[in-house]
Amino acid sequence: MAHIKTKDINPDIRLAGMIARPLLARMNEKSFRRAQRLMNKFMKGHLPNNMNVEQRYIDRPDGSKLRLLVVLPKAPKPSATGVLWLHGGGYALGVPEMDLHYARKIQAVTNSVVVMPDYRLSIEAPYPAALSDAYLALKWFKNNAQQLGVNPQQLFVAGDSAGGGLTAALTLYARDQHEIDVAFQMPLYPMIDDQPTESSKNNDAPVWNTYNNRHAWQLYLAVNMAPVIYRNTRHRHERWITDICHRPIPSSAPSNPSTMKRGSTSLTSKKAGVPASIDIYTGGFHALDLFGGKSELGKEATEKWQHALKYASEHYFSEEN
């Protein structure tokens, strides 16, 4: 494994990188489970007093409950944008509470209601459990849009890291189900490919590295890492939704406006004639806006996605009635 030297990290966030590097140095199933127990104990259910956050519970098909955090604006206005936010954590850990700061930043620049599902993690149930929960939350959002003061033609999906991967996956899945028209998606540094890429192989950068990435994908897919090659290559990229043995990210693009922030791999949205943008930060590392949030680079990254989201809230609407 090649070593990411200090000089390779943008000078603006080097100190943050030195602090962040050991936090998730080598994660496997045991350490993911240990970290999740701590999150459940110290973060789950702990809601800030200065935000209007409600916990809701909705039924899954098997009768179990999916918990949602519903973040309402302090001063509600008509026709809010609905943002379904999916938290990160490598699909293996995390709770929506840890991403409430994103909801705060979303509402700072938009008139919006943010719904954050506590989707099932890979240490509880592998793919497609998280995707199923995300879609269930999106359907609930659509069915309750009027009650929440949300414009049903402005349902957005966004998330960071694994939540960014789920964002892309959910948008594709919703498209294929023909039930919900997602108006805009925004994956932040998304975890979207189980196969080695230029940015994921031989990587020991702070926060998320090759070792963690491989173990997280193994837990999520619950199969070995080899991709399945289909004889009918025309459809091989579409079958991931129903076939767990296939790598989970198709090369076909979502059919609605999208923006991919701080990623190294772009969806092929532009090839399909769909407006898309991608921001790349040289010398940056995974979740630089969190660990280097006070740096100029971190602030720039946050301001750029806020600008993109604000623009989308003013210009992107679905055609669905």
C-alpha positions in Angstrom: 0.0 0.0 0.0 1.4 3.4 -1.0 1.7 5.9 1.9 -0.1 9.2 1.6 2.6 11.6 2.9 1.8 14.7 4.8 3.0 16.8 1.8 0.3 15.1 -0.3 -2.4 16.7 1.8 -3.5 20.2 1.0 -1.7 22.5 3.4 -4.9 24.1 4.5 -6.1 20.8 6.1 -2.9 19.0 7.0 -3.4 19.4 10.7 -6.9 18.1 10.5 -5.6 15.1 8.5 -3.0 14.3 11.1 -5.7 14.4 13.8 -8.2 12.4 11.7 -5.8 9.7 10.4 -5.9 7.4 13.5 -9.6 7.7 14.1 -10.7 5.0 11.6 -7.3 3.5 10.9 -8.2 -0.1 10.4 -11.9 -1.0 10.6 -13.4 -4.5 10.4 -16.7 -6.0 11.5 -15.7 -6.1 15.2 -14.5 -2.5 15.3 -17.5 -1.3 13.3 -19.8 -3.0 15.8 -17.9 -1.5 18.7 -18.1 2.0 17.2 -21.8 1.6 16.6 -22.5 0.6 20.2 -20.8 3.9 21.3 -22.9 5.9 18.8 -26.1 4.3 20.0 -25.2 5.1 23.6 -24.0 8.6 23.2 -25.7 10.0 20.1 -28.9 8.2 19.3 -31.9 10.0 20.6 -29.9 13.0 21.8 -31.5 15.9 19.9 -30.4 19.5 20.0 -32.6 22.1 21.8 -31.9 24.7 19.2 -33.4 22.7 16.3 -37.0 21.6 15.6 -36.4 17.9 15.4 -39.0 15.2 15.7 -38.7 11.4 15.8 -41.2 9.5 13.8 -41.6 5.7 13.3 -43.0 4.1 10.2 -43.8 0.4 9.5 -41.6 -1.8 7.4 -43.3 -4.6 5.4 -42.1 -7.1 8.0 -43.8 -5.1 10.9 -40.6 -3.7 12.3 -40.2 0.1 12.7 -38.0 2.5 10.8 -37.0 5.5 12.8 -37.0 8.9 11.1 -35.7 12.3 12.2 -37.8 15.0 10.8 -36.1 18.4 10.9 -38.7 21.2 10.5 -37.8 24.8 9.9 -38.2 27.1 12.9 -40.2 29.6 10.8 -42.2 27.4 8.3 -43.0 28.9 4.9 -45.2 27.4 2.2 -44.0 25.0 -0.4 -40.8 23.9 1.3 -38.2 21.8 -0.5 -38.2 18.2 0.8 -34.6 16.9 1.4 -34.2 13.2 2.3 -30.7 13.1 3.9 -28.8 9.8 4.2 -26.0 9.7 6.7 -22.6 8.2 6.1 -20.6 5.5 7.9 -19.5 3.0 5.3 -23.0 1.4 5.4 -21.8 -0.2 8.6 -22.2 2.4 11.3 -23.8 5.7 12.0 -27.1 7.3 13.2 -28.9 10.3 11.6 -28.1 12.4 14.7 -24.5 12.6 13.7 -25.5 14.5 10.5 -27.8 17.0 12.0 -25.2 19.7 11.3 -25.9 19.0 7.6 -29.6 19.6 8.2 -28.7 22.9 9.9 -26.6 24.0 6.9 -29.3 22.9 4.5 -31.9 25.0 6.2 -29.5 27.9 6.5 -29.7 28.4 2.7 -33.1 26.9 1.8 -36.7 26.8 2.9 -36.7 23.0 3.5 -37.8 20.1 5.6 -35.1 17.5 6.1 -36.0 13.8 6.7 -33.2 11.6 8.0 -33.9 7.8 8.1 -32.1 5.6 10.7 -31.6 3.0 8.0 -30.4 -0.6 8.7 -26.7 -1.0 8.8 -24.7 -3.8 7.2 -23.8 -5.1 10.6 -27.5 -5.7 11.2 -28.6 -6.6 7.7 -26.7 -6.4 4.4 -27.8 -5.0 1.1 -30.6 -4.3 0.1 -31.8 -3.5 3.6 -30.4 0.1 3.6 -31.8 0.8 0.2 -35.2 -0.6 1.1 -35.3 1.6 4.2 -34.3 4.7 2.2 -37.0 4.0 -0.4 -39.6 3.5 2.4 -38.6 6.8 3.9 -38.8 8.5 0.5 -42.3 7.1 -0.1 -43.4 8.3 3.4 -42.0 11.7 2.6 -44.0 11.9 -0.6 -47.2 10.7 1.0 -46.8 13.2 3.9 -45.5 16.1 1.9 -48.7 18.2 2.2 -48.8 17.7 6.0 -45.1 18.7 6.3 -45.6 21.8 4.1 -43.4 20.3 1.4 -43.9 20.8 -2.3 -44.4 17.2 -3.6 -42.7 18.3 -6.9 -39.5 19.1 -5.0 -38.3 16.0 -3.4 -34.5 15.9 -3.2 -32.1 13.1 -2.1 -28.7 13.9 -0.6 -26.1 12.3 1.7 -22.5 12.0 2.5 -20.1 9.1 2.0 -22.1 5.8 2.2 -25.1 8.1 2.3 -23.9 9.6 -1.0 -23.7 6.1 -2.4 -27.3 5.4 -1.2 -28.3 8.7 -2.7 -27.2 7.6 -6.2 -28.7 4.1 -5.6 -32.0 5.4 -4.3 -32.5 7.9 -7.2 -31.9 5.1 -9.7 -34.2 2.7 -7.8 -37.0 5.4 -7.6 -36.7 6.0 -11.3 -37.2 2.3 -12.1 -40.1 1.9 -9.7 -42.0 4.7 -11.5 -43.7 5.9 -8.2 -41.6 8.9 -7.1 -39.9 11.5 -9.3 -36.8 12.8 -7.5 -36.1 16.3 -8.6 -32.5 16.6 -7.6 -29.7 14.5 -6.0 -26.6 15.6 -4.2 -24.1 12.9 -3.2 -21.2 14.2 -1.2 -17.9 12.2 -1.5 -20.0 9.2 -2.3 -19.1 5.6 -1.6 -20.3 4.2 -4.9 -18.0 1.4 -6.2 -16.9 -1.8 -4.5 -14.2 -2.3 -7.1 -10.7 -0.7 -6.8 -10.6 2.7 -8.4 -7.8 5.2 -8.8 -8.8 7.0 -5.6 -9.6 3.9 -3.5 -6.8 1.4 -4.2 -3.4 1.7 -2.4 -4.9 4.5 -0.3 -4.1 5.1 3.4 -5.3 8.7 3.5 -7.0 10.0 6.7 -10.5 9.0 7.7 -11.2 6.4 5.0 -8.6 4.0 3.4 -8.4 0.9 1.2 -8.5 -1.4 4.2 -11.7 0.1 5.6 -13.3 0.4 2.2 -12.9 -3.2 1.4 -14.2 -4.4 4.8 -17.2 -2.1 4.6 -18.1 -3.4 1.1 -17.8 -7.0 2.2 -20.2 -6.4 5.0 -22.6 -4.5 2.8 -22.7 -7.0 0.0 -22.3 -10.1 2.2 -20.6 -11.9 -0.7 -17.1 -12.1 -2.0 -15.8 -9.0 -3.8 -15.6 -10.5 -7.3 -18.0 -8.9 -9.7 -20.4 -11.0 -11.7 -20.1 -10.7 -15.5 -23.3 -11.3 -17.3 -23.5 -12.6 -20.8 -26.1 -10.0 -21.7 -23.9 -6.9 -21.1 -26.7 -4.6 -22.2 -28.5 -5.2 -19.0 -25.6 -6.0 -16.6 -25.5 -2.5 -15.2 -29.2 -2.4 -14.4 -29.5 -5.7 -12.5 -27.7 -4.6 -9.3 -31.0 -3.5 -7.8 -32.4 -7.0 -7.6 -29.2 -9.1 -7.7 -26.9 -8.9 -4.7 -24.1 -10.7 -6.4 -23.5 -7.9 -8.9 -21.4 -4.8 -8.1 -23.8 -2.2 -6.7 -23.2 0.9 -8.9 -24.4 0.9 -12.5 -22.7 3.0 -15.1 -26.1 4.3 -16.4 -26.9 7.7 -15.2 -29.9 8.9 -13.1 -32.5 10.5 -15.2 -32.9 13.6 -13.1 -30.7 16.6 -12.3 -27.8 15.7 -10.1 -24.6 17.2 -8.6 -21.8 15.1 -7.3 -19.6 17.0 -4.9 -16.0 16.3 -4.0 -16.0 12.9 -5.8 -13.3 11.4 -8.0 -15.8 9.5 -10.2 -18.7 11.2 -12.0 -22.0 9.8 -12.9 -22.6 9.8 -16.6 -25.5 12.3 -16.2 -24.1 14.7 -18.7 -23.9 12.0 -21.4 -27.6 11.4 -20.8 -28.2 15.2 -21.3 -28.8 15.7 -17.5 -27.3 18.8 -15.8 -24.5 17.7 -13.5 -21.5 19.1 -11.7 -18.6 17.7 -9.8 -16.2 19.5 -7.4 -12.7 18.1 -6.9 -10.4 19.3 -4.2 -6.7 18.5 -4.8 -5.0 17.3 -1.7 -8.3 16.7 0.0 -9.3 13.6 1.9 -12.6 11.9 2.7 -15.0 14.1 4.7 -12.7 17.1 4.6 -15.6 19.4 5.2 -16.1 17.6 8.6 -12.6 17.1 9.8 -11.3 20.3 8.2 -14.5 22.3 8.5 -12.9 25.4 10.0 -10.2 25.5 7.3 -10.6 27.7 4.3 -10.8 24.6 2.1 -13.5 23.0 4.3 -15.5 26.2 4.3 -15.2 26.4 0.5 -16.4 22.8 0.1 -19.4 23.5 2.3 -20.3 26.8 0.6 -20.2 25.1 -2.8 -22.6 22.4 -1.9 -24.9 24.9 -0.2 -24.8 27.0 -3.3 -25.7 24.0 -5.5 -28.6 23.0 -3.2 -29.9 26.6 -3.0 -29.8 26.9 -6.8 -31.6 23.5 -7.1 -34.3 24.6 -4.6 -35.0 27.6 -6.8 -34.9 25.9 -10.2 -35.4 22.1 -10.1 -38.9 20.6 -10.0 -40.2 17.3 -11.0 -42.9 16.9 -13.6 -44.9 14.6 -11.4 -48.4 15.8 -10.4 
